[in-house]
């Protein structure tokens, strides 16, 4: 009686596959999501590169570098949409099969027999139209991997290429400086939001911490960039540990391998200010910002006495980010010519 329905149910359980189309956005980028539950970072990959450059066995998260095969990167929204569309497809298949079985039964039943019987399938006919998963809005930050050429886009920052896993130290540096400036741009927004809920003390502590950590972030970003660029120079010696945290020692290394120094990229006054910032970062990291004799000797900063705590202002960190960026650009050029 239900031959067609049984046949379709067997197909669904064995060979039948339901494919749900995924749309690209208006710039031809596909939505992806990191499968790691600790991350779930969402990003986009150009559809052409996904088809032509990416390997099935390994795709990398741009934020955390989690590695998984290419079938693991559907977004939460895509998976939910696929489930919904699959259920509708199955409902449509079963509905259509039941109606076909009912028509066959009614045609074959002997109406002149003593018993009259017919089958009817009630309810609205289930449609089987497949609706593609729509794409999210295009992301502003477009990136092209310097190693493999894959195109991808993110919101915020990306540290790794999703195609080859390459970490671009120069892009990471640029992102770090950008994040510092974004934090500074939003200091007043954060302060006002906390004050509005009655957290005046919390607003002061939070904003001061953001400014002080931003100073440290600038210097750490520069140190990592300098270490990586220096290590790529063919005739460069092994750089001592943390040497680029020390202005004079790091400067001497660049002079040795590139015949260029910080004085070629910064003015005497800017270099003097940079030394003070580096020493302030040392105080914040190792003595909660309390001034000691070592700070006074190395920074030549006459605005403090021993036992005072340094004060870091927003405009100082903006100035530092400009100095760091200026110095980094000089090092980039010199190292590429070395």
NUTORBA-898842 format. One line per field, with one value per atom (N, C-alpha, C): residue number from 1; residue in one letter; atom name; z, y, x. Coordinates in pm, whole numbers, plus 50000, padded with zeros to 5 digits. Atoms other than C-alpha are relative to their C-alpha. Layout:
<recs>
i <- c(NUM ...)
aa <- c(A ...)
at <- c(CA ...)
c3 <- c(Z ...)
c2 <- c(Y ...)
c1 <- c(X ...)
</recs>
This chain:
<recs>
i <- c(1 1 1 2 2 2 3 3 3 4 4 4 5 5 5 6 6 6 7 7 7 8 8 8 9 9 9 10 10 10 11 11 11 12 12 12 13 13 13 14 14 14 15 15 15 16 16 16 17 17 17 18 18 18 19 19 19 20 20 20 21 21 21 22 22 22 23 23 23 24 24 24 25 25 25 26 26 26 27 27 27 28 28 28 29 29 29 30 30 30 31 31 31 32 32 32 33 33 33 34 34 34 35 35 35 36 36 36 37 37 37 38 38 38 39 39 39 40 40 40 41 41 41 42 42 42 43 43 43 44 44 44 45 45 45 46 46 46 47 47 47 48 48 48 49 49 49 50 50 50 51 51 51 52 52 52 53 53 53 54 54 54 55 55 55 56 56 56 57 57 57 58 58 58 59 59 59 60 60 60 61 61 61 62 62 62 63 63 63 64 64 64 65 65 65 66 66 66 67 67 67 68 68 68 69 69 69 70 70 70 71 71 71 72 72 72 73 73 73 74 74 74 75 75 75 76 76 76 77 77 77 78 78 78 79 79 79 80 80 80 81 81 81 82 82 82 83 83 83 84 84 84 85 85 85 86 86 86 87 87 87 88 88 88 89 89 89 90 90 90 91 91 91 92 92 92 93 93 93 94 94 94 95 95 95 96 96 96 97 97 97 98 98 98 99 99 99 100 100 100 101 101 101 102 102 102 103 103 103 104 104 104 105 105 105 106 106 106 107 107 107 108 108 108 109 109 109 110 110 110 111 111 111 112 112 112 113 113 113 114 114 114 115 115 115 116 116 116 117 117 117 118 118 118 119 119 119 120 120 120 121 121 121 122 122 122 123 123 123 124 124 124 125 125 125 126 126 126 127 127 127 128 128 128 129 129 129 130 130 130 131 131 131 132 132 132 133 133 133 134 134 134 135 135 135 136 136 136 137 137 137 138 138 138 139 139 139 140 140 140 141 141 141 142 142 142 143 143 143 144 144 144 145 145 145 146 146 146 147 147 147 148 148 148 149 149 149 150 150 150 151 151 151 152 152 152 153 153 153 154 154 154 155 155 155 156 156 156 157 157 157 158 158 158 159 159 159 160 160 160 161 161 161 162 162 162 163 163 163 164 164 164 165 165 165 166 166 166 167 167 167 168 168 168 169 169 169 170 170 170 171 171 171 172 172 172 173 173 173 174 174 174 175 175 175 176 176 176 177 177 177 178 178 178 179 179 179 180 180 180 181 181 181 182 182 182 183 183 183 184 184 184 185 185 185 186 186 186 187 187 187 188 188 188 189 189 189 190 190 190 191 191 191 192 192 192 193 193 193 194 194 194 195 195 195 196 196 196 197 197 197 198 198 198 199 199 199 200 200 200 201 201 201 202 202 202 203 203 203 204 204 204 205 205 205 206 206 206 207 207 207 208 208 208 209 209 209 210 210 210 211 211 211 212 212 212 213 213 213 214 214 214 215 215 215 216 216 216 217 217 217 218 218 218 219 219 219 220 220 220 221 221 221 222 222 222 223 223 223 224 224 224 225 225 225 226 226 226 227 227 227 228 228 228 229 229 229 230 230 230 231 231 231 232 232 232 233 233 233 234 234 234 235 235 235 236 236 236 237 237 237 238 238 238 239 239 239 240 240 240 241 241 241 242 242 242 243 243 243 244 244 244 245 245 245 246 246 246 247 247 247 248 248 248 249 249 249 250 250 250 251 251 251 252 252 252 253 253 253 254 254 254 255 255 255 256 256 256 257 257 257 258 258 258 259 259 259 260 260 260 261 261 261 262 262 262 263 263 263 264 264 264 265 265 265 266 266 266 267 267 267 268 268 268 269 269 269 270 270 270 271 271 271 272 272 272 273 273 273 274 274 274 275 275 275 276 276 276 277 277 277 278 278 278 279 279 279 280 280 280 281 281 281 282 282 282 283 283 283 284 284 284 285 285 285 286 286 286 287 287 287 288 288 288 289 289 289 290 290 290 291 291 291 292 292 292 293 293 293 294 294 294 295 295 295 296 296 296 297 297 297 298 298 298 299 299 299 300 300 300 301 301 301 302 302 302 303 303 303 304 304 304 305 305 305 306 306 306 307 307 307 308 308 308 309 309 309 310 310 310 311 311 311 312 312 312 313 313 313 314 314 314 315 315 315 316 316 316 317 317 317 318 318 318 319 319 319 320 320 320 321 321 321 322 322 322 323 323 323 324 324 324 325 325 325 326 326 326 327 327 327 328 328 328 329 329 329 330 330 330 331 331 331 332 332 332 333 333 333 334 334 334 335 335 335 336 336 336 337 337 337 338 338 338)
aa <- c(X X X X X X X X X X X X X X X X X X X X X X X X X X X X X X X X X X X X X X X X X X X X X X X X X X X X X X X X X X X X X X X X X X X X X X X X X X X X X X X X X X X X X X X X X X X X X X X X X X X X X X X X X X X X X X X X X X X X X X X X X X X X X X X X X X X X X X X X X X X X X X X X X X X X X X X X X X X X X X X X X X X X X X X X X X X X X X X X X X X X X X X X X X X X X X X X X X X X X X X X X X X X X X X X X X X X X X X X X X X X X X X X X X X X X X X X X X X X X X X X X X X X X X X X X X X X X X X X X X X X X X X X X X X X X X X X X X X X X X X X X X X X X X X X X X X X X X X X X X X X X X X X X X X X X X X X X X X X X X X X X X X X X X X X X X X X X X X X X X X X X X X X X X X X X X X X X X X X X X X X X X X X X X X X X X X X X X X X X X X X X X X X X X X X X X X X X X X X X X X X X X X X X X X X X X X X X X X X X X X X X X X X X X X X X X X X X X X X X X X X X X X X X X X X X X X X X X X X X X X X X X X X X X X X X X X X X X X X X X X X X X X X X X X X X X X X X X X X X X X X X X X X X X X X X X X X X X X X X X X X X X X X X X X X X X X X X X X X X X X X X X X X X X X X X X X X X X X X X X X X X X X X X X X X X X X X X X X X X X X X X X X X X X X X X X X X X X X X X X X X X X X X X X X X X X X X X X X X X X X X X X X X X X X X X X X X X X X X X X X X X X X X X X X X X X X X X X X X X X X X X X X X X X X X X X X X X X X X X X X X X X X X X X X X X X X X X X X X X X X X X X X X X X X X X X X X X X X X X X X X X X X X X X X X X X X X X X X X X X X X X X X X X X X X X X X X X X X X X X X X X X X X X X X X X X X X X X X X X X X X X X X X X X X X X X X X X X X X X X X X X X X X X X X X X X X X X X X X X X X X X X X X X X X X X X X X X X X X X X X X X X X X X X X X X X X X X X X X X X X X X X X X X X X X X X X X X X X X X X X X X X X X X X X X X X X X X X X X X X X X X X X X X X X X X X X X X X X X X X X X X X X X X X X X X X X X X X X X X X X X X X X X X X X X X X X X X X X X X X X X X X X X X X X X X X X X X X X X X X X X X X X X X X X X X X X X X X X X X X X X X X X X X X X X X X X X X X)
at <- c(N CA C N CA C N CA C N CA C N CA C N CA C N CA C N CA C N CA C N CA C N CA C N CA C N CA C N CA C N CA C N CA C N CA C N CA C N CA C N CA C N CA C N CA C N CA C N CA C N CA C N CA C N CA C N CA C N CA C N CA C N CA C N CA C N CA C N CA C N CA C N CA C N CA C N CA C N CA C N CA C N CA C N CA C N CA C N CA C N CA C N CA C N CA C N CA C N CA C N CA C N CA C N CA C N CA C N CA C N CA C N CA C N CA C N CA C N CA C N CA C N CA C N CA C N CA C N CA C N CA C N CA C N CA C N CA C N CA C N CA C N CA C N CA C N CA C N CA C N CA C N CA C N CA C N CA C N CA C N CA C N CA C N CA C N CA C N CA C N CA C N CA C N CA C N CA C N CA C N CA C N CA C N CA C N CA C N CA C N CA C N CA C N CA C N CA C N CA C N CA C N CA C N CA C N CA C N CA C N CA C N CA C N CA C N CA C N CA C N CA C N CA C N CA C N CA C N CA C N CA C N CA C N CA C N CA C N CA C N CA C N CA C N CA C N CA C N CA C N CA C N CA C N CA C N CA C N CA C N CA C N CA C N CA C N CA C N CA C N CA C N CA C N CA C N CA C N CA C N CA C N CA C N CA C N CA C N CA C N CA C N CA C N CA C N CA C N CA C N CA C N CA C N CA C N CA C N CA C N CA C N CA C N CA C N CA C N CA C N CA C N CA C N CA C N CA C N CA C N CA C N CA C N CA C N CA C N CA C N CA C N CA C N CA C N CA C N CA C N CA C N CA C N CA C N CA C N CA C N CA C N CA C N CA C N CA C N CA C N CA C N CA C N CA C N CA C N CA C N CA C N CA C N CA C N CA C N CA C N CA C N CA C N CA C N CA C N CA C N CA C N CA C N CA C N CA C N CA C N CA C N CA C N CA C N CA C N CA C N CA C N CA C N CA C N CA C N CA C N CA C N CA C N CA C N CA C N CA C N CA C N CA C N CA C N CA C N CA C N CA C N CA C N CA C N CA C N CA C N CA C N CA C N CA C N CA C N CA C N CA C N CA C N CA C N CA C N CA C N CA C N CA C N CA C N CA C N CA C N CA C N CA C N CA C N CA C N CA C N CA C N CA C N CA C N CA C N CA C N CA C N CA C N CA C N CA C N CA C N CA C N CA C N CA C N CA C N CA C N CA C N CA C N CA C N CA C N CA C N CA C N CA C N CA C N CA C N CA C N CA C N CA C N CA C N CA C N CA C N CA C N CA C N CA C N CA C N CA C N CA C N CA C N CA C N CA C N CA C N CA C N CA C N CA C N CA C N CA C N CA C N CA C N CA C N CA C N CA C N CA C N CA C N CA C N CA C N CA C N CA C N CA C N CA C N CA C N CA C N CA C N CA C N CA C N CA C N CA C N CA C N CA C N CA C N CA C N CA C N CA C N CA C N CA C N CA C N CA C N CA C N CA C N CA C N CA C N CA C N CA C N CA C N CA C N CA C N CA C N CA C N CA C N CA C N CA C)
c3 <- c(50000 50000 50000 49988 50088 49937 50064 49842 49976 50032 49732 50127 49873 50088 50061 49945 50204 49919 50085 49905 50030 49973 49975 50139 49865 50346 49998 50012 50256 49933 50066 50021 50096 49904 50293 50100 49901 50525 49943 50058 50277 49902 50108 49957 49978 50031 49951 50077 49938 50018 49972 50015 50076 50005 50008 49966 50012 49978 50095 49945 50058 49884 50102 49915 50059 49911 50081 49916 50045 49969 49896 50015 49987 49989 49869 50123 49736 49946 50043 49722 49975 50031 49659 50112 49885 50012 50069 49930 50195 50151 49853 50568 50054 49933 50786 50150 49855 51160 50056 49937 51371 50077 49930 51495 50144 49862 51821 50093 49908 52104 50083 49926 52275 49918 50088 51976 49929 50078 51730 49924 50072 51545 49860 50132 51231 49906 50101 50914 49863 50136 50535 49913 50096 50252 49859 50138 49885 49937 50054 49702 49899 50099 49418 50069 49929 49661 50080 49927 49868 49907 50097 49552 49942 50075 49403 50085 49921 49684 50126 49871 50001 49983 50000 50081 50091 49921 50210 50138 49875 50483 50110 49896 50662 49964 50004 50710 50139 49873 50986 50040 49950 51206 49998 50004 51145 50136 49867 51515 50090 49903 51710 49934 50080 51431 50029 49991 51516 49861 50129 51237 49990 50023 51092 49851 50143 50759 49949 50062 50514 50027 49972 50612 50141 49859 50967 50025 49983 50903 49972 50017 50861 50121 49889 51070 50074 49921 51344 49923 50075 51128 49879 50115 50824 50042 49952 51026 50037 49962 51170 49877 50124 50825 49927 50068 50680 50066 49929 50951 49964 50031 50885 49859 50138 50509 49978 50013 50543 50051 49946 50762 49902 50096 50508 49876 50114 50226 50031 49962 50412 50013 49988 50499 49862 50135 50132 49929 50064 50015 50053 49940 50259 49960 50038 50183 49856 50141 49808 49981 50011 49854 50050 49946 50068 49903 50096 49815 49877 50115 49532 50034 49957 49729 50010 49986 49803 49864 50134 49435 49937 50057 49333 50066 49928 49603 49952 50039 49502 49857 50138 49133 49993 50008 49202 50082 49915 49457 49917 50076 49317 50060 49945 49362 50000 50000 49283 50107 49892 49580 50113 49890 49890 50092 49914 50097 49915 50067 49981 50088 49924 50088 49911 50072 49983 50099 49917 50111 49964 50023 50155 50089 49924 50264 50021 49968 50442 50037 49964 50523 49878 50108 50318 49936 50071 50052 50040 49957 50173 49879 50111 49936 50019 49993 49850 49943 50051 49732 50096 49916 49862 50005 49982 50005 50042 49964 50009 50132 49879 50331 49958 50039 50297 50070 49947 50356 50093 49913 50631 49925 50063 50554 49977 50030 50399 50117 49893 50648 49945 50049 50624 49975 50010 50678 49902 50103 50360 50006 49986 50376 49887 50097 50112 50061 49939 50248 49917 50070 50158 49954 50035 50132 49890 50096 49941 49913 50081 49807 50027 49968 49967 50051 49958 50016 50108 49893 50340 50067 49933 50551 50142 49859 50924 50057 49919 51182 50113 49894 51416 49951 50032 51371 49954 50042 51207 50013 49979 51295 49908 50081 51062 49870 50126 50703 50012 49989 50694 49898 50104 50382 50033 49976 50476 50145 49860 50846 50027 49985 50784 50095 49909 51057 49946 50050 50916 50117 49887 51179 49973 50031 50995 50012 49985 50975 50147 49857 51341 50070 49943 51428 49967 50041 51228 50077 49925 51399 50146 49860 51742 50019 49990 51681 49978 50024 51541 50124 49880 51852 50111 49900 52076 49974 50034 51891 50017 49979 51899 50148 49855 52276 50048 49958 52318 49949 50056 52091 50080 49928 52315 50151 49856 52654 50059 49946 52705 49993 50012 52583 50118 49888 52841 50132 49875 53114 50023 49984 53050 50028 49980 53032 50144 49862 53370 50099 49909 53533 50001 50008 53411 50086 49913 53611 50142 49864 53920 50034 49976 53879 49974 50021 53909 50030 49967 54082 49893 50104 53832 49869 50123 53545 50003 49988 53672 49990 50000 53735 49862 50131 53404 49894 50103 53192 50022 49974 53364 49958 50038 53314 49848 50145 52944 49942 50050 52891 50029 49962 53079 49922 50076 52908 49852 50139 52572 49977 50010 52639 49987 50005 52705 49869 50126 52399 49883 50108 52170 50000 49989 52297 49974 50027 52293 49850 50145 51933 49924 50066 51833 50023 49968 52010 49914 50078 51833 49852 50140 51494 49976 50016 51542 50007 49987 51656 49872 50119 51355 49877 50116 51096 50009 49981 51243 49972 50017 51242 49854 50142 50868 49918 50072 50774 49997 50020 50633 50081 49930 50796 50144 49865 51127 50106 49889 51451 50079 49914 51706 50097 49913 51890 50145 49858 52271 50043 49950 52468 50039 49967 52490 49966 50032 52329 49946 50059 52149 50099 49893 52482 50047 49958 52528 49878 50117 52295 49948 50046 52283 49946 50044 52253 49866 50124 51982 49885 50101 51796 49947 50040 51793 49906 50089 51632 49859 50133 51346 49928 50062 51287 49946 50040 51263 49869 50116 51000 49885 50104 50809 49972 50011 50855 50011 49970 50973 50150 49856 51320 50024 49965 51503 49969 50031 51445 49855 50140 51075 49982 50015 51140 50102 49898 51455 50026 49960 51562 50136 49870 51866 50113 49897 52069 50005 50004 51954 50060 49945 52042 50152 49855 52386 50064 49947 52441 49998 50011 52322 50113 49888 52584 50130 49879 52854 50000 50009 52732 50028 49977 52730 50148 49858 53087 50084 49930 53195 49990 50017 53051 50096 49908 53256 50143 49866 53573 50019 49989 53505 50010 50004 53440 50125 49893 53727 50138 49867 54005 50015 49989 53960 49973 50039 53816 50102 49895 54129 49955 50049 54038 50092 49924 54147 49936 50049 54097 49860 50132 53796 49891 50097 53619 49976 50014 53688 49922 50068 53569 49851 50140 53247 49915 50078 53144 49996 49986 53254 50015 49980 53342 50132 49881 53587 50058 49952 53639 50118 49889 53906 50100 49896 54232 50041 49955 54385 50093 49917 54537 49942 50066 54314 49903 50103 54074 49870 50126 53707 49959 50054 53536 49849 50146 53180 49946 50055 52978 49860 50130 52673 49884 50112 52448 49992 50002 52552 49924 50067 52432 49851 50142 52104 49935 50048 52060 49988 50004 52145 49881 50112 51889 49868 50121 51624 49988 50001 51725 49965 50025 51727 49853 50140 51386 49907 50081 51244 50003 49986 51379 49931 50062 51261 49848 50145 50907 49951 50036 50901 50005 49986 51023 49888 50109 50766 49871 50123 50483 50006 49986 50616 49994 49998 50679 49863 50133 50333 49902 50087 50178 50050 49942 50404 49930)
c2 <- c(49878 50000 50126 49881 50246 49975 50037 50125 50121 49881 50474 50064 49940 50607 49917 50087 50304 50012 49987 50337 50130 49871 50704 50003 50006 50637 49920 50077 50373 50081 49914 50619 50104 49899 50882 49941 50062 50636 49945 50061 50518 50092 49933 50704 50145 49865 51026 50106 49889 51346 50130 49869 51693 50106 49895 51980 50136 49866 52330 50103 49900 52613 50107 49892 52878 50120 49881 53229 50073 49909 53453 50141 49863 53820 50076 49922 54103 50017 49990 54098 49861 50139 53719 49933 50064 53625 49907 50098 53318 50010 49996 53317 49870 50115 53085 50028 49988 53016 49896 50092 52861 49893 50108 52518 49979 50015 52547 50070 49942 52603 50113 49893 52825 50127 49886 53059 50044 49970 53052 50133 49876 53344 49992 49998 53440 50089 49928 53555 49964 50028 53542 49962 50043 53379 50021 49979 53474 49865 50126 53210 49936 50056 53170 49934 50056 53112 49876 50119 52868 49880 50109 52663 49962 50024 52699 49990 49996 52756 49913 50068 52594 49848 50146 52230 49940 50064 51991 49957 50059 51850 50101 49905 52174 50142 49858 52519 50054 49944 52755 50120 49883 53004 50122 49880 53359 50059 49943 53441 49910 50088 53132 49891 50100 52910 49856 50136 52614 49940 50068 52359 49891 50103 52143 49985 50021 51998 50100 49894 52212 49987 50018 52065 50044 49967 52198 50147 49855 52571 50068 49938 52624 50089 49913 52911 49940 50045 52854 50026 49965 53031 49908 50091 52816 49861 50133 52496 49997 49994 52603 50009 49988 52702 49866 50129 52370 49899 50091 52177 50030 49958 52377 49959 50034 52330 49849 50147 51959 49941 50049 51901 50027 49967 52081 49912 50088 51874 49860 50134 51548 49999 49991 51660 50000 49992 51742 49866 50132 51404 49902 50094 51210 50039 49952 51427 49960 50033 51376 49849 50146 51000 49949 50041 50963 50033 49961 51151 49909 50090 50934 49862 50130 50615 50004 49989 50743 49999 49999 50815 49861 50134 50470 49905 50085 50301 50025 49965 50489 49958 50045 50404 49848 50146 50034 49934 50060 49983 49971 50040 49794 50067 49923 50037 49922 50078 49771 49890 50099 49561 50041 49974 49534 50112 49899 49746 50115 49880 50101 50059 49947 50240 50094 49908 50533 50063 49934 50712 50148 49855 51089 50054 49933 51289 50144 49865 51604 50091 49903 51918 50073 49919 52182 49923 50070 52037 50058 49956 52052 50035 49956 52255 49953 50048 52133 50102 49897 52464 50022 49983 52493 50147 49859 52836 50004 49994 52916 50075 49927 53032 50135 49867 53407 50038 49956 53576 50120 49882 53827 50118 49880 54182 49984 50003 54231 50059 49952 54281 50102 49887 54596 49965 50025 54460 49886 50099 54281 49974 50039 54088 49905 50093 53918 49941 50064 53663 50026 49969 53767 49875 50125 53402 49921 50084 53218 50077 49919 53502 49984 50020 53387 50130 49881 53662 49964 50022 53679 50132 49877 53939 49969 50018 53987 50130 49882 54225 50004 49988 54351 49966 50037 54162 49855 50137 53852 49978 50029 53687 49892 50114 53385 49995 50023 53307 49873 50122 53060 49894 50095 52897 49925 50064 52831 50010 49988 52928 50098 49908 53190 50114 49886 53451 50117 49883 53793 50091 49918 53973 50147 49858 54303 50035 49973 54276 49997 50007 54175 50129 49872 54486 50110 49897 54708 49987 50022 54549 50043 49964 54603 50151 49854 54973 50051 49960 55001 49977 50031 54833 50100 49900 55076 50128 49876 55371 49987 50023 55217 50008 49992 55173 50144 49860 55534 50080 49928 55657 49976 50036 55485 50017 49977 55589 50074 49919 55854 49925 50078 55621 49902 50095 55360 50071 49923 55619 50046 49950 55772 49886 50114 55430 49950 50046 55326 50102 49896 55658 50005 49998 55635 49893 50105 55315 50011 49974 55468 49945 50058 55318 50104 49895 55634 49949 50056 55454 49899 50098 55171 50066 49928 55421 50052 49944 55585 49890 50111 55256 49937 50065 55103 50085 49912 55403 50018 49988 55445 49872 50127 55076 49986 50006 55097 50084 49912 55386 49941 50055 55222 49872 50122 54885 50031 49961 55063 50043 49965 55207 49874 50128 54857 49927 50069 54718 50054 49939 54963 49946 50042 54859 49851 50145 54486 49974 50016 54517 50033 49964 54694 49894 50101 54438 49875 50121 54145 50024 49968 54315 50005 49987 54402 49864 50134 54048 49918 50081 53887 50053 49943 54128 49980 50016 54107 49855 50142 53725 49957 50035 53722 50052 49946 53912 49893 50116 53660 50007 49990 53792 50046 49948 53892 49899 50090 53745 49969 50031 53588 50115 49885 53875 49954 50035 53864 50011 50002 53800 50141 49872 54108 50122 49890 54326 50120 49888 54534 50069 49922 54638 50111 49903 54835 50082 49913 55132 49997 49989 55166 49867 50131 54792 49959 50033 54740 50086 49907 55045 49954 50046 54906 49880 50115 54581 50042 49955 54759 50070 49936 54968 49896 50104 54649 49933 50079 54472 50083 49919 54757 50132 49870 55052 50114 49901 55239 49999 49994 55356 50075 49931 55499 50148 49858 55844 50032 49976 55797 50014 50000 55767 50090 49913 55975 50119 49885 56319 49973 50016 56358 50011 49981 56481 49882 50115 56196 49877 50114 55939 50013 49976 56096 49965 50030 56076 49850 50144 55716 49925 50064 55618 50014 49979 55770 49905 50090 55572 49856 50137 55248 49977 50012 55311 50003 49999 55393 49863 50134 55063 49901 50087 54890 50019 49974 55058 49939 50054 54962 49849 50145 54603 49940 50063 54547 50064 49938 54795 50084 49932 54906 50149 49860 55236 50088 49920 55344 50033 49953 55551 49956 50037 55419 50070 49933 55534 49953 50054 55307 50072 49926 55481 50139 49865 55823 50000 50006 55717 49971 50043 55557 50092 49917 55791 50147 49858 56122 50086 49931 56216 50076 49916 56509 50043 49959 56542 49916 50086 56268 49986 50035 56181 49854 50138 55840 49985 50027 55693 50050 49956 55877 49892 50090 55692 50079 49929 55783 50013 49976 55923 49992 50016 55811 50059 49932 56031 49946 50049 55947 50058 49939 56198 49952 50055 56054 49867 50129 55708 50018 49971 55851 50041 49956 56021 49881 50119 55696 49911 50085 55502 50056 49938 55752 49979 50022 55723 49855 50142 55343 49967 50026 55337 50058 49935 55579 49919 50081 55372 49865 50130 55047 50008 49984 55178 50012 49991 55268 49865 50134 54921 49908 50081 54758 50024 49966 54941 49955 50037 54885 49850 50146 54513 49939 50054 54458 50024 49969 54612 49939 50054 54435 49872)
c1 <- c(50082 50000 50085 49916 50276 50137 49874 50540 50091 49919 50654 50055 49955 50673 50113 49896 50875 50129 49881 51107 50074 49935 51173 50064 49941 51230 50129 49875 51487 50109 49901 51657 50056 49955 51668 50098 49914 51834 50129 49881 52096 50073 49926 52180 49962 50048 51980 50080 49928 52177 49927 50064 52039 50108 49899 52262 49932 50056 52186 50098 49909 52337 50039 49950 52549 50032 49976 52544 50126 49890 52851 49942 50048 52819 50021 49995 52814 50142 49861 53196 50060 49961 53209 50079 49937 53323 49899 50082 53189 50020 49992 53110 50057 49940 53319 50005 49993 53343 50097 49906 53619 49922 50074 53497 50042 49958 53690 49901 50097 53440 50060 49935 53697 50016 49976 53707 49872 50120 53410 50011 49975 53569 49940 50060 53373 50080 49922 53548 49946 50044 53513 50119 49898 53706 49945 50046 53690 49964 50051 53486 50095 49906 53738 50119 49885 54024 49962 50047 53816 49997 50008 53768 50136 49877 54117 50127 49877 54370 49994 50010 54239 50002 49990 54313 49893 50105 54048 50048 49953 54270 50031 49962 54360 49962 50032 54209 50031 49954 54330 49913 50072 54148 50091 49916 54278 50032 49979 54250 50084 49933 54366 50086 49929 54516 49955 50056 54293 49998 49991 54333 49894 50102 54054 49976 50025 53940 49897 50080 53745 49850 50143 53406 49960 50025 53436 49972 49999 53401 49867 50131 53027 49969 50038 52890 49880 50115 52633 49870 50120 52374 49982 50009 52455 49953 50040 52420 49852 50141 52085 49912 50078 51962 49996 49994 52077 49907 50091 51890 49855 50137 51574 49961 50030 51595 49995 50000 51674 49870 50127 51370 49886 50105 51153 50008 49984 51299 49946 50047 51231 49848 50146 50878 49936 50053 50822 50007 49984 50954 49896 50098 50735 49858 50132 50431 49968 50019 50475 49982 50009 50525 49866 50130 50214 49887 50104 50004 50003 49987 50141 49944 50054 50064 49848 50146 49713 49932 50059 49643 50003 49988 49768 49899 50095 49559 49858 50136 49245 49970 50021 49295 49979 50001 49345 49889 50102 49069 49873 50119 48766 49877 50112 48478 49867 50123 48216 49998 49995 48325 49908 50092 48116 50052 49940 48358 50054 49947 48429 50111 49887 48768 50081 49911 48985 50098 49898 49294 50005 49988 49330 50111 49893 49637 49957 50046 49526 50117 49897 49712 50053 49942 49888 50114 49895 50114 50137 49866 50478 50085 49917 50693 50145 49862 51043 50098 49909 51191 50116 49882 51548 50040 49962 51633 50147 49858 52010 50021 49962 52178 50057 49956 52217 50130 49871 52552 49981 49999 52625 50060 49944 52732 50150 49857 53074 50079 49912 53358 50099 49921 53567 50146 49856 53917 50027 49966 54029 50151 49859 54358 50037 49944 54571 50126 49884 54820 50125 49876 55174 50074 49931 55277 49928 50071 55002 49902 50089 54788 49853 50143 54461 49939 50072 54204 49898 50096 54007 49969 50039 53831 49952 50033 53770 49946 50031 53632 50102 49900 53902 50139 49863 54228 50008 49971 54371 50150 49859 54701 50054 49956 54707 49920 50070 54622 49917 50081 54329 50037 49964 54472 50129 49870 54837 50047 49963 54850 50112 49887 55120 49966 50014 55165 50083 49930 55253 50035 49958 55458 49975 50023 55421 49853 50143 55043 49960 50029 55035 50042 49956 55235 49901 50095 55001 49869 50124 54701 50015 49976 54857 49995 50003 54911 49858 50139 54560 49915 50078 54416 50028 49965 54604 49920 50069 54452 49849 50143 54105 49966 50023 54132 50002 49991 54239 49880 50115 53960 49873 50122 53706 50011 49983 53840 49881 50110 53571 49867 50123 53296 49989 49998 53399 49980 50010 53436 49857 50137 53093 49902 50090 52925 50007 49985 53068 49946 50049 52987 49847 50146 52627 49935 50056 52578 50055 49954 52737 50136 49868 53085 50110 49899 53297 50141 49868 53584 50042 49970 53562 50037 49969 53565 50143 49865 53882 50106 49903 54064 50010 50002 53957 50071 49941 54056 50150 49856 54392 50072 49940 54462 50009 49998 54371 50113 49895 54609 50138 49869 54897 50031 49974 54855 50023 49979 54840 50145 49858 55186 50084 49927 55314 49976 50033 55134 50082 49920 55315 50143 49861 55656 50015 49996 55581 49984 50020 55456 50129 49873 55776 50107 49898 55994 49982 50023 55830 50030 49972 55849 50150 49855 56216 50069 49941 56302 49982 50030 56133 50072 49932 56273 50151 49857 56622 50042 49964 56618 49998 50009 56540 50117 49884 56857 50109 49911 57104 50129 49871 57422 49985 50022 57264 50042 49970 57401 49873 50114 57169 49979 50028 57000 49986 50016 57033 49854 50137 56714 49955 50063 56489 50086 49910 56755 49924 50072 56493 49906 50061 56345 50094 49899 56665 50043 49983 56697 50144 49862 57076 50053 49951 57148 49936 50067 56886 50048 49949 57009 50135 49867 57361 49993 50013 57245 49961 50040 57072 50115 49884 57384 50097 49906 57588 49960 50041 57379 49944 50064 57212 50070 49934 57446 49899 50103 57136 49975 50027 57041 49870 50123 56743 50009 49982 56893 49968 50036 56823 49849 50146 56450 49931 50058 56389 50092 49919 56502 50063 49934 56727 49897 50101 56430 49904 50091 56205 50067 49928 56471 50011 49994 56509 49865 50134 56132 49973 50022 56129 50068 49929 56386 49922 50080 56167 49880 50115 55865 50039 49955 56063 50028 49973 56174 49872 50129 55819 49933 50057 55705 50067 49927 55978 49949 50051 55851 49861 50136 55489 50001 49995 55587 50061 49921 55829 49983 50011 55749 49874 50129 55387 50010 49987 55510 50070 49933 55702 50143 49870 56009 50112 49880 56349 50121 49879 56708 50038 49968 56753 49922 50082 56467 50058 49946 56613 50132 49870 56960 49985 50011 56841 49912 50092 56561 50041 49965 56713 49874 50127 56357 50005 49986 56382 49866 50132 56006 49953 50039 55997 50113 49905 56167 49976 50012 56232 49878 50118 55915 49870 50123 55669 49951 50053 55441 49983 50011 55457 49853 50133 55149 50010 50001 55078 49871 50117 54845 49967 50048 54639 50079 49929 54815 50145 49865 55152 50004 50002 55053 49974 50020 54925 50133 49869 55260 50096 49915 55439 49964 50040 55233 50052 49946 55343 50151 49855 55710 50032 49977 55693 49973 50033 55526 50106 49896 55782 50129 49879 56070 49984 50025 55912 50009 49995 55874 50145 49859 56243 50069 49941 56340 49953 50051 56115 50080 49927 56285 50146 49859 56636 50020 49984 56584 49973 50027 56438 50114 49885 56751 50129 49876 56999 50044)
</recs>
